[in-house]
Amino acid sequence: MNRNEKEAAVAAYKALFDGIDSVVLADTSSVTVNTINEVRSKFRAEGVTFRVLKNTLAKKALAGTVLEPVCSLFHGPVAVAMKHEDPISPARIAVEFAKANPSFKITGGLVSGSVLDANGVDGLSKMKNRDESRSELLSLFKASATKFAALIKARADKLDEKAEA
């Protein structure tokens, strides 16, 4: 790569990372091309961006950004998975894929400025995403209202029974 190509690659990486505040990193040194294509299709199906990057160029692109702390994990062939406003989907897909394919090793990640190791990414993958959390909260609100209405109806029925007697 000549200097102009490197500068273009750094600019492309900066555009790729623009607006991203969380990433999951994986070691791809012993992963076959077919395996990379398989995991790439799994990420793509969920709207997750997945790229194998050149470390030195990625470090230059991340310098001065919120993702800069994760640069310490860039060694060897590194793949990055990320999704705007959703740190859980990339972690969940990566962890599931790593369990089925031991050659795909999660090396760490970054969420809200905190660098995670492989265990941290595993813990992140077990969390509920935004939609799941919203659904659970709405069901709690609905359940409370339903129980409250049933209680009011039961009291009203008792009053009706006493009035008839």
C-alpha positions in Angstrom: 0.0 0.0 0.0 1.3 3.4 -0.8 0.8 6.5 1.3 -2.3 7.7 -0.5 -4.0 4.3 -0.2 -3.2 4.2 3.5 -4.7 7.7 4.0 -7.8 6.6 2.1 -8.0 3.4 4.3 -7.7 5.5 7.5 -10.4 7.8 6.2 -12.7 4.9 5.4 -12.1 3.4 8.9 -12.9 6.8 10.5 -16.2 6.8 8.5 -16.9 3.2 9.6 -16.4 4.0 13.3 -18.3 7.4 13.1 -21.1 7.3 15.7 -20.1 3.9 17.1 -19.5 3.7 20.9 -19.1 0.0 21.3 -17.3 -2.8 19.5 -16.6 -6.5 19.9 -13.1 -7.8 18.8 -12.2 -11.3 17.7 -8.9 -13.0 16.8 -9.2 -14.4 13.3 -5.6 -15.9 13.0 -6.7 -19.5 12.8 -10.1 -19.0 11.1 -10.7 -20.2 7.6 -12.1 -18.0 4.9 -15.3 -20.1 4.8 -15.7 -19.6 8.6 -15.3 -15.8 8.2 -17.9 -15.7 5.5 -20.3 -17.7 7.6 -19.9 -15.4 10.6 -20.1 -12.4 8.3 -23.5 -13.6 7.0 -24.8 -14.1 10.6 -23.8 -10.6 11.5 -25.2 -9.1 8.3 -28.6 -10.8 9.0 -28.8 -8.9 12.2 -27.7 -5.5 10.8 -24.3 -5.7 12.5 -21.2 -4.4 10.7 -18.3 -6.9 10.7 -14.8 -6.1 9.2 -11.3 -7.6 9.4 -9.1 -4.6 9.8 -5.4 -3.6 9.4 -4.3 -2.9 12.9 -2.0 0.0 12.3 -4.5 1.8 10.1 -7.3 1.1 12.5 -5.3 2.5 15.5 -4.7 5.7 13.5 -8.4 6.0 12.7 -9.4 5.4 16.3 -6.9 7.9 17.8 -8.8 10.7 19.6 -12.2 8.9 19.5 -14.2 7.3 22.2 -13.0 3.9 20.9 -9.3 4.7 21.4 -9.0 2.6 24.6 -9.7 -0.6 22.6 -6.5 0.0 20.5 -4.6 -2.0 23.1 -6.5 -5.2 21.9 -5.4 -4.7 18.3 -2.7 -7.4 17.8 -2.7 -10.1 15.2 -5.5 -10.5 12.7 -8.5 -8.7 14.3 -12.1 -8.6 13.3 -14.4 -5.9 14.6 -18.2 -6.2 15.0 -20.4 -3.2 15.7 -23.9 -1.8 15.4 -25.1 1.7 16.0 -26.9 2.1 19.3 -26.9 -1.6 20.1 -23.8 -3.1 21.8 -25.6 -6.4 22.7 -26.4 -7.8 19.3 -22.7 -8.0 18.1 -21.7 -9.6 21.5 -24.5 -12.1 21.4 -23.8 -13.2 17.8 -20.0 -13.4 18.4 -20.4 -15.4 21.6 -22.8 -17.9 20.0 -20.5 -18.3 17.0 -17.4 -18.7 19.1 -19.1 -21.5 21.0 -19.8 -23.4 17.8 -16.4 -22.5 16.2 -13.5 -22.7 18.7 -11.1 -21.2 16.1 -13.1 -17.9 16.3 -11.8 -16.4 19.6 -13.3 -13.3 21.1 -10.5 -11.1 22.4 -12.5 -8.3 24.0 -14.5 -5.2 23.3 -15.5 -1.8 24.4 -18.8 -0.5 25.7 -19.4 3.1 27.0 -15.7 3.7 27.3 -15.0 0.5 29.3 -12.7 -2.0 27.8 -14.0 -5.6 28.2 -12.1 -8.9 28.1 -13.6 -12.0 26.6 -15.6 -12.7 29.8 -17.0 -9.2 29.8 -18.2 -9.7 26.2 -19.8 -13.0 27.3 -21.6 -11.1 30.1 -22.7 -8.4 27.8 -24.2 -11.0 25.4 -26.4 -12.3 28.2 -28.0 -8.8 28.8 -31.3 -7.8 27.3 -31.2 -5.5 24.4 -33.3 -2.3 24.2 -36.3 -3.9 22.5 -36.4 -6.8 25.0 -36.1 -4.4 28.0 -38.9 -2.2 26.6 -41.1 -5.2 26.1 -40.5 -6.4 29.6 -41.2 -2.9 31.1 -44.5 -2.6 29.1 -45.6 -6.0 30.2 -45.0 -5.0 33.8 -47.0 -1.9 33.3 -49.8 -3.9 31.7 -49.8 -6.6 34.4 -50.1 -4.0 37.1 -53.0 -2.3 35.5 -54.7 -5.6 34.8 -54.3 -6.7 38.4 -55.5 -3.3 39.7 -58.6 -3.5 37.5 -59.3 -7.1 38.7 -59.0 -6.0 42.3 -61.5 -3.1 41.7 -63.9 -5.4 39.9 -63.7 -7.9 42.8 -64.5 -5.2 45.3 -67.4 -4.0 43.2 -68.8 -7.5 42.9 -68.6 -7.9 46.7 -70.5 -4.7 47.2 -73.2 -5.9 44.7 -73.5 -9.2 46.6 -74.0 -7.3 49.9 -76.5 -4.9 48.4 -78.6 -7.8 47.1 -78.6 -9.6 50.4 
